[in-house]
Amino acid sequence: MDALDLARWQFGVTTVYHFLFVPITIGLSFLVATMQTVWVRTGDERWLRLTRFYGKLLLINFAMGVVTGIVQEFQFGMNWSDYSRFVGDIFGAPLAVEALLAFFLESTFLGLWIFGWDRLPRRIHLATIWAVSIGTILSAYFILAANSWMQNPVGYRFNPDTGRAELTDFLAVLTNKVTLVTFPHTLAGCFMTAGALVLAVALWHLIRRPGSDQVGAFRVAAKLGAWVTLVGTVATLITGDIQGKIMTQVQPMKMAAAEGLYDSEQSAAFSVLTIGSLDGSREVYALKIPGLLSWLASGDFNAEVQGINDLQAQYSAQYGAGSYTPVIPVTYWSFRLMIGFGILAALAALWALWTMRRGRTPTSRWLLRTGLVLPLLPLAANAFGWIFTEMGRQPWIVFGEMLTRDGVSRTVSTGEVVTSLAGFTLLYGVLAVIEVGLLLRFIKAGLPDAAPPSPPDTGSDADEDRPLAFAY
């Protein structure tokens, strides 16, 4: 492999690894804020214990997300300097806003939430965790706005003198139709992931420790996690359907590659399973549902869907000779694995709710085994979703404007990329062991003490001199 291939592998590996932590952070911060809200409003100690318990998992995951996210930005300058030079004027704006507004909002208020349990009034302390949740959501929006510009460039002009894309309309970038549908789709996936984690942890305690005094708290946590998983899955399917129609408008080749559709078809069928030739140029066998692909692409069962071969000819005439077809097996199977893993997570949540009906406590060892892998299902769905999104755009790094091969750094050698890739892989492997070890340690420890934090005594001089206390 040359430097281009290795740089792509490195960015893919680090991106997927980083995104293992992002959906948990976004979804879990919202759920922890919800748990604390219920405690503040009801005074029920179960919700306080759940808040502090799942809050520990949030803190571990947040730290890992920050560490792995920093690497992403460095790679733009290290391996993709020509790309950075081309899009710097566009990317600079949303990424700067994300760092200055969203990231500092969430990190600052997370600190206040950690140290403010016994120093801030309850409602103000509650507001800090909601600020964290809002910050994570805003951060996601600005990152997705930047990525959506790569899928559908808007609000810019190309300067032939500098060879750069220059921002002309920041609002157009933020209101890109790809952003507007990708954002709720991503958030739905985040809630599905966080719900699955909350459910899985609660199931482990309910089944392994049925006589514990924590059963009541983990029952409500399990139900919350299951319902959030189900609602997140339904929302993901709905927003995904809308996203598919937008994708067909701006990137018809991606939709054709997702379905393995080689020739344009009127009333195109959805291919449940397609086997193509070794060179990926034609279909050998397919199991199809008539008309469904046309509906997924346009909302009309009789609409025409452009095929891979016709789009390849069109792009060759428009952009010049070359291959404009992504790797079909990757796009085809990543699309199906994304959907499949998400549906499996929803089925597991339904099973858990069924076992807890009418006050029952789940006891099935098979449900326990399912719970052990449950958090991995939506994580895998998210990962394959991003693989499909980015691989389906190839060979473009900015669709219609810049090819991926033109964005790689010209001065980076194969040996340098190999060295950095090996280093990141080793480092990420160590971090994964630390992350999993910490999570398992705190999960097995169970719920913390139910004693509510003491409110601050604003009239006491001694309280003013009391140092901040780390709540965990």
N, C-alpha and C positions, 0 to 999 in steps of 0.2 A: 504494500500500500504506500501511496505517496503522501506528502504533507497534507494535501486537501482531504483525502479520505480519513487520515488520522485526526485531523482537526474536527471533522464532522463527527467522528466517533466520540471524541473527547467532549464536545459540546453536548452531544446526545446523552452520554452517560451522566455528566454532571447535572444536566437539566432534569432528567428523569429522577435522579437521586434527590435533587433539591425539592422536586415537586412531591416527594413522599411526605414531606413535613408541612408544606403549604396548606393543603386542604384540611389537615387535622387542626392546624393553628386557627384558620379562619372559622371553621365550623365549631371547634371546641370552645373558642373564646366566647362565641355567641351562646352556646349551651351553658357554660359556666356562669355567664352573666344572667341567664334565665334562672338558673338554680339559685343564685344569690338573691335575685329579685323575689322569688317565691318565699325564701326565708325571711327577707325583710318585711314582706307583706303579711306573712302568716305567723312568723315566729316558730315554725316547725323545725326542730333541731335536726331532723333528717336531712333537710335541704342545706343546712349549714355544713354538716359533715360531708355531704356530697360535693358542695362547692369547693371546700378545701382539699378534698381528695382528688377530684378531677382537675382542680387548679394546679396541683403538683405535676400532673401529666402534661398540662398545658405549658408550664414553665420549661420543662425538659425539652419538649418539642419546639418551643419558640426559640430557645437558644440554638438548637441544631439547625433550624431554618435560617437563622441569621448567619451562622458560620458558613453554611453551604451556599447561601445566596450571594455572598460577597464574591465568591469565585466566578459567578456568572458574568459580572460586570468586568472583571479583569480580563476575561477571555476575549471580549470585544477588541481590546487593544492588543492583546498578545497574538491571537491566531487569526483575527478577522479585522485587521487594520484598514484594508481597502474598503470593506463594508462599512466600518465605523466612519471613515472619511466621507463616504457617500451619504449616509443617513444621519450623521451627527447632528445636523441642524433640526431634523425631525425628532429623533429619539431623545435629544437633550432635554426638550421641554417636558414631556410626560414623566421621564425618569427623574428629572430634577424635582418636579412637584411631588412625585412619590416619595423621594428621599426626605425632602424638607418638610412636607406636610404629613403624609400618612405614616411613614416609618417613625419619625420623631414623636408623632402623636401616640402611636401604640407603645413605643418603648418607654416614653416618659410616664404615661399613665399606668403602664404595667408596673413600673417601679413604685409608684404611689400606692398601687393596689397591694403589692407584696409587703411593703413596710407600714402601711397605714391601717392595718386591722385594729389596733388598739389606740390609734392616735386621731383618726378621722371619724366624724359622725357617720352613722351607718348609711344614710342616704348619699352622702358625698362619696363615701368609700364605694358604694354601689355604682355611682356615676363613673368612677375611674375604670372599672372593668368594662362598662358599656363603651367608654371612650376607646379602650383597647380594641374591642370588637369592631367599632366603626372604623378605626384606623386600619385594621387588617382588610376590611372590605374596600376602603378607599385605595389602599395599596394595590389590591388586586385589579381594581378598575384601571388605574394608570398603567400598570404593567400590560394589561390586556389591550389597552388602547395602542400602546407601542407595537405589540405583536400583531394586532389587527391591521395596522398600517402596512406591515409586510405582506399580509394576505390581500389587502385591497387599498393601495396607495391613494390617498385623498389629501386635499388641502396643501398642495405643494406645487412647485415648478422646478423643472430641471434647468440648471445654469450650465450651458455648454462651455463657458469660459473656465469655470472651476471644476466641472465634472461632478457636481454635487447636487443633491436634492435639497431645495431650500423651502422652509416653512412659509406658507402664505396665509393659512387659516387654521389656527390652533383649535378653534371650536369645531371645525370640520373633522379634525383628527379625533377629538374626544367624542364626537357624535357619529363616527363612522358606523354604517349599518352593521358591519361585522362585529364591531365592539358592542353595540347595543344588544346583540343576540348572544354573543360569546360570554358576556359578563354574567347574565342570569344562569346560563348553562353551567358555567364554571362554579358559581355559588351553590347551585343545586347539587353538584358533585361533591362539593366541600361538606355540605350538611349531611349528605348520604354517608360520607366517610367518617365524620365525627360521630354520627348516630350509631354507626356500626361499632366503633370503638367503645362508646359508652355501653352499648348493649353487651358486647363481648365480655368486657370486664365484669359487669354485673352478673351475667350468666355464670361466669367462673365461680364467683363467690356464692351464688345461690345454690349451685349444684354441688360444689366441693365442701361448703360449710353451711349445710341446711339448718343446723341448730344454733347458729351464731345470732347475737343480738343485732347484727347488721342486716338481717334478712329484709326487714321492712323497708329500710332505706334503699337497698339494692333492687327491691321489687319495683319501686317507683322509678329508679334509674333505668332499669331494663325496659320498662314500658315506654319511658321517654325516648330512649335510644332506638327502640323498635319503630315507634311512630315517626320519628325524625328520619330514620332510614327509608321507610316506605314513602313518606311525603317527598323526600329528596329524590328518590328514584323516579316517582311519577313526574316531578318537576323537571328532572333531567331528560326524560323521554319527550316531554312536551317541548321544552326549549331546544332539544336536539333536533326535533322534527323541523322547527322553524329555522334553525341554523342550517340544516341540510338544504332547505329551499334557497336561503341566501347564498350558501356555498355554490349551488348550481348556477346562480346568476353571475358570481364574480370569478369562480374557478370551476368551470364545467369539467375540466380534465380530472379534478379530484373526485367528483361524484362518479364519473365514468370508471375511474380506477378503483373506487371503493366497491363497485359492483361487478368489476371484471367485464364491463360492457365494451366490446370491441367495435361493433358497428352500430350506427345510429338506429334507433327503433321508435316507431310510433306505438303508444301503449306498451312501454317497455316493462318487462317482468323483473321482479326482484330475485336475484340469484341467492338462494339459501346456501348453495354449494356450487362452486365453479372450478373446473380443472382446465388450465390453459396449456398451450404448447410450451416447450422448454424455453423458447426465446420470448415468450409472453406476447406474441403477436396475434394469436387467434385462440378461440375457445374450442376445447375438445369435448367436454361434457359439462352440463349444468342442470341443477335442480332449481326450478323457478316458480314464483308465485305471479301469475299473469297480472299486468297492469300496476303492480304495487310500486315499482321503481318510478314510474311516471308520476304517481301521486306523491311519493316522497320528495321528488325533485321539484314539483310545481303545484301540487294540490289538484291535479287533473289526471284521472286515470287514462285519458286518451292522448296526453301530450307527448311530444317527441323528446327523447333524451339523446343528446349527442354522444357518439361512441369514441373510444380511444383512437382508432385509426383515422376517423374523420377529423378529430381535433388535432392530431399530430400533423396532418396535411395542412390544416388551416394555420397552425402556429409556424410551421416551416415557411409558408408563404409570407406570413406577417413579420416574423422575427429573423428569418434566415435559416439556412440549413442546420440540422442538428436534431437531437432527440429531446422532445419535450414531454416524454412519458415518465412518470415516477416508477419506482419498483413495484410492479403490480401485486406480487404475493404479499409484500409488507403492508400496502394500503388495504388490500382486500381482507386479510386476516386480522390486522389491528382494528379495523372497523367492527368486525364481528366479535372479537374478543372484548372490545370495549363494551358492547351491548350485553354480551353474555355474562361477563363478571358482574355487571350492575344488576342484572335480573337475578342472578344467584344470591346476591346480598339481600335483595328484597324478599325472596322466597325464604331465606333464613330468618329474616325479621318476622315474617308472617308465622312461621313455625314457632318462634319464641312466644309471640302473642297468644297463639293457640294453647300452648302449654301453660300459660299463666291465666287463662280464662277462669272466671268465677272464684278468684282468690287462690288458685292453685299455685304451688311452687314447683318449678321445673326440676325433674330428676333424671331425665334421659342422658345417658352417657354419650349417645350419638349427638345430641344437641350440644353437649360440652365440647366434643371434638369439633363440631361445626363452629362453635364459638371461638375456638383457638385460631381458626383460619379466617373467621368472618371479617376482621379489619383489613385483611389483605385483599379481599375481593373488590371493594370499591377503590382501594389504592391501585390495584391492577387495572381497573376500568379507567381511572384517571390517567394512568401512565400510557396505556394503549391509545387513549383519546389524543394525548399530546403527540405521540409517535405518528398517529394517522394525520393529525393536523399539519405537522412539520414535514413529514415524508411525502404527503400527498401534494405539497406545493412544489416539490422538486421537478425540474432542476433550477427553479427560481429561489433566490434568497429574498428578493423583493419582487413579487409577481409582476411580470411584464416590464420590469425596469432593470433588474440586475440578476445575473446568473450566479449561482452559488460558487462556481469555480472562479469568478471574478472578484469575490469578496474576501478570499483568503489572503493572509499576509504574505507578501512576496519574499520577505527576508527570513522567514521562519523555516528552518530545515526539518527534514523528516526526523532526524535524531533528537532535535529539541522537543518536537511534539511528542515523540515516544517517551522521552524522559518525564515531561510534565504529566502525560497520561498515566504513566506508571506510578508517579508520585501521588497524583490525585486518587487513583484507584486504591493504593495502599492506605492513604490517609482516610478515605471514606470508609474503607473496611474497618479500620480501628474505631472510627466514630460510630459506625453501625453497632459494633459490639458494645460500646459504652452506652449508646442510646437504649438499646434493647435491655441491657443489664440494669440500667436505672429504672426503666419503666417497669420491668418485672419485679424489681425490689419494692417499689412503692405500691404496685398493684397487690402483691402478696401481703403487704403490711395491713391492708384494709383501711377502714375509715379512721380518721383522727378523732381526738377527743371532741365531745359534743359541746363542751363549755363555750358559750359565745364570748367573743372578745369584749372587754370592758370598754365602754365609750369614754372618750377623753373628758377629763375634768378641766374645763377651760379656766376655772378660777384658781387652780392650784399652781403655785410657783414651782413646786417640785415636778409637776408634769411637764413644764416647759423645759426643764433640764434633763428629763428622761430621754435617753438615746433611742433612736429608731430601732425597732426589733424586727428581725427577719421572721416572718410568720411560719416558714416552713423549715 
